[in-house]
Amino acid sequence: MENNHLILTAFFFNPQGDNRVSWRYPSAAGKEIFDLEYYKKLVLAAEDACIDAIFLADHVGIWDSFPSNIPSYANARLEPITLLAALSAVTKNIGLISTVSASYSLPYNLARSFASLDHLSHGRSGWNVVTSGMDEEARNFGRDASIEHSNRYSRAAEYITLAKELWDSWEDEAILMDKASGIFADKDKVHHLNFEGEFFKVRGPLNVPRPVQGYPVIVQAGGSDDGRNLAAKHADLNFALLRSIKEGQEYREDFNRRLEKFGRPASALKILPGILPIVASSMDEAAEKEALLEKLVPEQVGIDLVSYWVGMDLSGYPIDGPIPALPDEASFNGQRTNLVKVKQYQSEGLTIREVAKLVANVGTAPTIKGTPKQIADQLEEWFTAKAADGFNLMFPTIPEEWMNFMRDVIPELRRRNLVPSQYAPGTLRDRLNLPRPVNQFSK
Ligand SMILES: Cc1cc2nc3c(=O)[nH]c(=O)nc-3n(C[C@H](O)[C@H](O)[C@H](O)COP(=O)(O)O)c2cc1C
């Protein structure tokens, strides 16, 4: 099914925003980021704006390997499923998407958590499957370095297949709770899996009945070849990093080819590029805000980040010179999407200083700045050119830009009939025009 509206998700890369040092911004929140009230206020504002879902990033480790020590420790956060469970109790409609690493968790536990979140939220959960590429994370789970790239993706593919079986291990009508006969569940509708794969061995069934949505909405973020294949086979949403309408159209075509191979229609996967919105009363004011953000990031942080992304220390190279020869992505064990982005900047002739500045401030998502009308114009252009099914809103500062967008840009999008002014009934899947998966065990 086609989308009937521009899908919007509101992202928390960090609790205070999606810039690496958002926490230093003058209006950034302080220690209240560890309190439910902070999130409740933000998420209720997003729900008033009928945002489709909030989306929590997660890493299972602290960034503390940067030589410049500036962004170090700045990714402290609440455990996301716990936070979403609390938010499910104070919201009614908004989708609740969380990242969980398939490399550093186990399918049975994950299937339980998301099935529970889906029941508690009446069908609003979503799982962003990541494979984790930071060595800081690996060292918290008995390893010295990240799992080898293709291995972490084949493990993730098996993980998702198994999680789906676990969610299906209870058919929808399995629970009888017949007090007269004493039969709790129809045993023909509860399935042992006896799953034995390359990575996991699980008997099943799950000890939580099938999620309201069948499965939570499955999300994949990032654009490496392995990542795209995983998404084409399993995901309902892809969070992408794209810089132009043309790139968006090509990315969609590439995905359509991959989806076809797995027998899935193009409409089965929604693509949401990330954007960094900066709302202002004029373009000049937006540029000032952007400049303030840039000023907060020491140059060395950017250089460290690019070095990390490409797996090479760039500090020894002339800062106003070109990016040196970079590793081959096919054998690179870090985050390939990021390596490829830096290679793009390299081919455009950007210097180390220029790339460091870009990467440290906005990552690789485009900044969409200006008045509400100018922002809505740009989003509408992407959407009507079929370069995006919607957007992942990566606010450079939270709460400031989050609240500005909800207050000022949403009414403009509503005037253009691009987003709804009330939630349609049903689950998150229903609202995204995604079918409820058929249970693979039902006859
Ligand atoms: C919008 C977006 C959000 C992401 N969120 C997370 C996250 O929360 N945790 C994480 O470990 N990786 C996250 N990633 C990283 C990707 O899942 C992936 O690891 C990265 O793009 C590199 O993977 P690759 O080597 O397959 O390209 C995110 C990527 C994007 C584009």
The ligand as an SDF file (V2000), in Angstrom:
LIG
                    3D

 31 33  0  0  0  0  0  0  0  0999 V2000
   19.4730    7.2160   11.3460 C   0  0  0  0  0  0  0  0  0  0  0  0
   20.4540    6.1860   11.8410 C   0  0  0  0  0  0  0  0  0  0  0  0
   20.3890    5.7830   13.1530 C   0  0  0  0  0  0  0  0  0  0  0  0
   21.2880    4.8420   13.6490 C   0  0  0  0  0  0  0  0  0  0  0  0
   21.2140    4.4890   14.9500 N   0  0  0  0  0  0  0  0  0  0  0  0
   22.1080    3.6260   15.4510 C   0  0  0  0  0  0  0  0  0  0  0  0
   22.0820    3.2820   16.8230 C   0  0  0  0  0  0  0  0  0  0  0  0
   21.2460    3.7590   17.5710 O   0  0  0  0  0  0  0  0  0  0  0  0
   23.0030    2.4160   17.2780 N   0  0  0  0  0  0  0  0  0  0  0  0
   23.9570    1.8620   16.4850 C   0  0  0  0  0  0  0  0  0  0  0  0
   24.7410    1.0690   16.9700 O   0  0  0  0  0  0  0  0  0  0  0  0
   24.0140    2.1770   15.1800 N   0  0  0  0  0  0  0  0  0  0  0  0
   23.1180    3.0400   14.6570 C   0  0  0  0  0  0  0  0  0  0  0  0
   23.1690    3.3750   13.3420 N   0  0  0  0  0  0  0  0  0  0  0  0
   24.2510    2.7920   12.5400 C   0  0  0  0  0  0  0  0  0  0  0  0
   23.7780    1.7370   11.5940 C   0  0  0  0  0  0  0  0  0  0  0  0
   22.9220    0.7790   12.1260 O   0  0  0  0  0  0  0  0  0  0  0  0
   24.9720    1.0370   11.0020 C   0  0  0  0  0  0  0  0  0  0  0  0
   25.6770    0.3630   11.9770 O   0  0  0  0  0  0  0  0  0  0  0  0
   25.8800    1.9960   10.3610 C   0  0  0  0  0  0  0  0  0  0  0  0
   25.1580    2.6810    9.3940 O   0  0  0  0  0  0  0  0  0  0  0  0
   27.0650    1.2960    9.7760 C   0  0  0  0  0  0  0  0  0  0  0  0
   26.7090    0.0680    9.2790 O   0  0  0  0  0  0  0  0  0  0  0  0
   27.3420   -0.5190    7.9970 P   0  0  0  0  0  0  0  0  0  0  0  0
   28.7370   -0.9160    8.3450 O   0  0  0  0  0  0  0  0  0  0  0  0
   26.4910   -1.6850    7.6450 O   0  0  0  0  0  0  0  0  0  0  0  0
   27.2850    0.5870    7.0210 O   0  0  0  0  0  0  0  0  0  0  0  0
   22.2930    4.3000   12.8060 C   0  0  0  0  0  0  0  0  0  0  0  0
   22.3300    4.7040   11.4700 C   0  0  0  0  0  0  0  0  0  0  0  0
   21.4350    5.6340   10.9850 C   0  0  0  0  0  0  0  0  0  0  0  0
   21.5060    6.0280    9.5440 C   0  0  0  0  0  0  0  0  0  0  0  0
  1  2  1  0
  2  3  1  0
  2 30  2  0
  3  4  2  0
  4  5  1  0
  4 28  1  0
  5  6  2  0
  6  7  1  0
  6 13  1  0
  7  8  2  0
  7  9  1  0
  9 10  1  0
 10 11  2  0
 10 12  1  0
 12 13  2  0
 13 14  1  0
 14 15  1  0
 14 28  1  0
 15 16  1  0
 16 17  1  0
 16 18  1  0
 18 19  1  0
 18 20  1  0
 20 21  1  0
 20 22  1  0
 22 23  1  0
 23 24  1  0
 24 25  2  0
 24 26  1  0
 24 27  1  0
 28 29  2  0
 29 30  1  0
 30 31  1  0
M  END
$$$$
